[in-house]
Amino acid sequence: MALAMAREARTPANAQGVMPGGVVYASSEVHMSIPRAAALLGLGHAAVRQVQVDEAFRMDFAALEHAVLEDLAAGRRPIAVVASAGTVNTGAIDPLLPIAAVARRHGLWMHVDGAYGALAALAIPEAFEGMRLADSISLDAHKWLYQPLDCGCLLYRDARAAQAAFSHTGDYTRSLLQDPVERFAFFEESLELSRRFRALKPWLSLRYHGVRAYRDSIRADLALARHLAASVDARPELERLAPVSLSAVCFRHRGDGRCTDAELDRLNQELLLRVVRRGRVYLSNATVRGRFALRACLVNHRSTESDVDAIVTEVLAAAGD
């Protein structure tokens, strides 16, 4: 939905009603939903240009600017940049403020993919400097607001951009001339028509518990992730594969010290299956610089330090099975 708004606002149809193509920029750690959205919008997967990341898996904003200038020189149309506020693999937070500056210089729509991490701004706002400059932000209440599936949210700066993308007029210029209050209807600012009242769940939870309870709980999850990272670092059998920016911890078993990377990938794939079969902790996986990683992500208000300690215990026990 955000990219649909970006396309309408930045590259509207010409007099013949033809919608031009364009380029969307995102880091090489981008979530699969972004190229999928570009494909569904008719831009195509190739319209998403992946920008290299630094050693901490954050988008290189100098490389972003270079890519934009290169596309402009080639006659292509830059539309939007998607910055990650917590990548799904490692929890990396892109440098939002410099990315916003690049977006403003070149007239790009800035979308922040905060599905996993943006709500951590309640607890560590300093890590998300520049997010307030976004044109749109996506976040999932079923992650760090501890709600049931499927409770997601799209925030956007200008309701007129949403009306232009989703209302029957489909005209951004015309929508600028109308009072959004006079045209207030959810289906004119959304891809959805009929829907369930999913917003009731987070609204009731926030009213009952208060924002402070969520802030404290998110801080506790962040602390648990740091505790897990320290526990992994303390074990010579284990190797952490990425910094811990939020609450995702990626690591692997080192094997016998003589394994190749390909052999370690196979070892850890089998190890993950063993851990899950044991039924005491559940881990997911990620690919970190081409290597298979065990991934623990703390986004549960009931998690405790003993739960986190069990992760290392179970991985080592499974390795000995």
C-alpha positions in Angstrom: 0.0 0.0 0.0 2.8 2.4 0.8 4.5 1.8 -2.5 1.2 2.3 -4.3 1.0 5.7 -2.7 4.6 6.4 -3.6 4.0 5.6 -7.2 0.8 7.8 -7.5 2.5 10.7 -5.7 5.9 10.5 -7.5 5.1 9.2 -11.0 1.4 9.8 -11.8 -0.1 8.5 -15.0 0.4 10.7 -18.1 -2.4 12.3 -20.2 -3.0 9.0 -21.9 -3.5 7.3 -18.6 -0.3 5.3 -18.9 1.5 4.7 -15.6 5.3 4.9 -16.0 7.7 2.5 -14.3 10.2 3.4 -11.7 12.9 2.3 -9.3 12.5 1.5 -5.6 15.7 1.3 -3.4 16.2 -1.0 -0.5 19.1 -2.6 1.3 20.3 -6.1 0.4 18.7 -7.2 3.7 15.2 -6.1 2.5 12.3 -8.2 3.4 10.7 -10.3 0.6 7.5 -8.3 0.9 9.1 -5.4 -0.9 9.9 -7.0 -4.2 6.6 -8.8 -4.0 4.8 -5.5 -3.6 6.7 -4.1 -6.6 5.7 -7.2 -8.7 2.0 -6.8 -7.7 2.1 -3.1 -8.6 3.3 -3.9 -12.1 6.7 -2.4 -11.5 8.4 -5.9 -11.5 10.9 -7.5 -9.1 13.7 -5.9 -11.1 12.4 -2.4 -10.1 13.7 -3.0 -6.6 17.4 -2.0 -6.6 19.2 -3.5 -3.7 21.8 -1.2 -2.0 24.8 -2.7 -0.3 25.0 -2.8 3.5 27.8 -2.0 6.0 29.4 -4.5 8.4 26.4 -4.1 10.7 24.0 -4.9 7.9 22.7 -1.3 7.7 22.1 0.3 4.3 25.1 2.3 3.0 23.5 5.7 2.4 26.4 6.9 0.3 25.8 3.9 -2.0 22.1 4.8 -2.0 22.9 8.3 -3.3 25.3 6.9 -5.9 22.6 4.4 -7.2 20.0 7.2 -7.4 22.3 9.4 -9.4 23.3 6.5 -11.7 19.6 5.8 -12.4 18.8 9.5 -13.1 21.7 9.7 -15.5 20.4 6.6 -17.3 17.0 8.1 -17.7 15.3 5.9 -15.1 12.7 7.2 -12.6 13.5 6.9 -8.9 10.3 6.6 -6.9 10.9 5.5 -3.4 13.5 4.3 -0.8 12.5 1.6 1.7 14.6 1.8 4.9 14.5 -1.0 7.5 13.8 -0.2 11.1 14.8 -3.7 12.2 15.6 -6.2 9.4 14.0 -9.6 9.8 17.3 -11.5 9.8 19.5 -9.5 12.3 17.4 -6.6 13.5 19.6 -4.0 11.9 18.3 -0.5 11.8 19.2 1.5 8.7 20.6 5.0 9.2 17.3 6.7 8.9 18.3 10.3 9.1 20.9 10.2 6.3 18.5 8.1 4.2 15.8 10.8 4.7 18.2 13.4 3.5 18.9 11.5 0.3 15.2 11.0 -0.2 14.5 14.7 0.2 17.3 15.7 -2.2 15.9 13.6 -4.9 12.2 13.8 -4.3 11.8 10.1 -3.2 9.0 8.8 -1.1 10.6 7.4 2.1 9.0 4.3 3.5 10.2 2.7 6.7 9.7 -1.1 7.0 9.3 -1.3 10.7 7.1 -4.4 10.8 9.5 -6.1 13.3 11.4 -3.3 15.0 9.7 0.1 14.7 7.8 -0.3 18.0 11.1 -0.6 19.8 11.2 3.2 19.4 9.0 3.2 22.5 11.9 1.9 24.5 15.0 3.2 22.6 13.9 6.2 20.6 17.5 7.3 20.0 18.1 4.2 17.8 15.4 5.4 15.4 16.4 9.0 14.8 15.0 10.2 11.5 12.0 7.8 11.4 9.7 10.8 12.0 10.7 12.1 8.6 9.2 9.1 6.8 6.3 9.4 4.4 5.0 6.1 5.5 5.8 3.4 8.2 4.6 -0.2 8.4 4.6 -2.0 11.7 3.1 -5.2 13.1 1.3 -5.1 16.4 1.4 -8.9 16.4 5.1 -8.6 17.0 6.2 -6.0 19.6 2.7 -5.0 20.8 2.2 -8.7 21.7 -1.1 -9.0 19.8 -2.5 -12.0 18.0 -1.9 -12.6 14.3 -2.8 -10.8 11.8 -2.6 -7.3 13.3 -0.6 -4.9 11.1 -0.6 -1.2 10.6 0.4 1.3 7.9 1.0 4.9 9.1 1.3 7.7 6.5 2.0 11.4 6.6 -0.6 12.7 4.1 -4.1 11.2 3.8 -4.4 12.7 0.3 -1.7 10.4 -1.0 -3.7 7.4 0.2 -6.9 8.8 -1.3 -5.2 9.3 -4.6 -4.0 5.7 -4.6 -7.1 3.9 -3.4 -10.2 6.2 -3.9 -12.3 6.2 -7.0 -10.8 9.4 -8.2 -7.2 8.1 -8.3 -6.0 11.6 -8.7 -3.4 13.0 -6.4 -3.7 16.6 -7.7 -7.5 16.5 -7.3 -7.2 15.1 -3.8 -5.0 18.0 -2.8 -7.9 20.3 -3.5 -10.4 18.5 -1.3 -10.7 18.5 2.5 -9.7 15.0 3.7 -12.3 15.4 6.6 -15.1 15.7 4.1 -14.1 12.5 2.3 -13.3 10.4 5.4 -13.9 6.8 4.6 -11.5 3.9 5.4 -12.0 2.2 2.0 -10.8 5.4 0.3 -7.4 5.2 2.1 -6.8 1.5 2.0 -6.5 -1.5 -0.3 -9.0 -3.3 1.9 -12.8 -3.0 1.8 -14.7 -5.1 4.3 -12.6 -6.1 7.2 -12.6 -7.3 10.8 -12.2 -4.9 13.7 -8.6 -5.9 14.3 -7.7 -2.5 15.7 -9.8 -3.2 18.8 -7.2 -5.6 20.1 -4.3 -3.2 20.4 -6.5 -0.3 21.4 -7.9 -2.3 24.4 -4.5 -3.5 25.3 -3.0 -0.1 25.3 -5.9 1.4 27.2 -5.6 -1.4 29.9 -1.9 -1.7 30.3 -0.7 1.7 29.3 2.3 2.7 27.1 4.7 2.4 30.0 4.0 -1.4 30.4 4.9 -1.9 26.7 8.0 0.2 27.0 9.2 -1.8 30.0 8.4 -5.1 28.3 10.2 -4.2 25.1 13.2 -3.1 27.2 13.2 -6.4 28.9 13.2 -8.3 25.6 16.1 -6.2 24.4 18.0 -7.0 27.6 17.3 -10.7 27.2 18.7 -10.6 23.7 21.9 -9.0 25.0 22.0 -11.7 27.7 21.7 -14.4 25.0 24.4 -12.8 22.9 26.7 -12.8 25.9 25.9 -16.4 26.6 26.7 -17.4 23.0 30.0 -15.4 23.1 31.0 -17.2 26.3 30.8 -20.7 24.7 33.8 -21.7 22.5 31.5 -24.2 20.7 29.3 -21.3 19.4 29.8 -18.4 17.1 27.7 -15.3 16.8 27.2 -14.2 13.2 25.8 -10.6 13.5 25.6 -7.7 15.9 22.5 -7.6 18.2 20.8 -4.3 17.3 17.4 -5.2 18.7 16.2 -8.7 19.9 17.3 -11.0 17.1 20.4 -13.2 17.8 22.0 -15.1 15.0 24.6 -17.7 15.8 25.8 -21.2 14.8 27.7 -24.2 16.2 31.3 -24.3 15.2 31.5 -28.0 14.8 34.8 -29.8 15.4 36.8 -26.8 14.2 37.8 -28.5 11.0 34.5 -28.0 9.0 34.2 -25.9 5.9 31.4 -23.3 5.8 29.3 -25.6 3.6 29.7 -28.4 6.1 28.8 -26.0 9.0 25.7 -25.0 7.1 24.6 -28.7 6.9 25.6 -29.3 10.5 23.5 -26.3 11.8 20.5 -27.2 9.6 20.4 -30.6 11.2 21.0 -29.1 14.6 18.0 -26.8 14.2 15.8 -29.8 13.4 17.1 -31.6 16.5 16.5 -28.6 18.8 12.9 -28.2 17.5 12.2 -32.0 17.9 13.4 -31.9 21.5 10.5 -29.6 22.1 11.9 -27.3 24.8 12.8 -24.2 22.8 11.9 -23.1 19.3 14.5 -21.4 17.0 14.1 -20.1 13.5 16.9 -19.7 11.0 18.4 -16.9 8.8 21.0 -16.6 6.1 23.8 -14.2 7.2 26.4 -13.3 4.6 25.5 -16.5 2.8 25.9 -18.7 5.9 23.1 -20.7 7.6 22.4 -19.3 11.1 20.3 -20.3 14.1 18.1 -17.4 14.9 16.5 -16.6 18.3 14.1 -13.6 18.3 12.7 -12.3 21.7 9.3 -10.6 21.2 7.3 -12.2 24.0 6.5 -10.4 27.2 6.5 -13.7 29.1 10.1 -14.6 28.2 12.5 -14.9 31.2 16.2 -15.2 31.6 15.9 -18.9 32.3 14.1 -19.3 29.0 17.0 -17.7 27.3 19.5 -19.8 29.1 17.7 -22.8 27.9 18.5 -21.9 24.3 22.2 -22.4 24.7 21.7 -25.5 26.9 19.4 -27.1 24.3 21.7 -26.2 21.3 24.7 -27.8 23.0 22.7 -30.8 24.1 21.3 -31.3 20.6 24.8 -31.1 19.2 25.8 -34.0 21.5 22.8 -36.2 20.5 
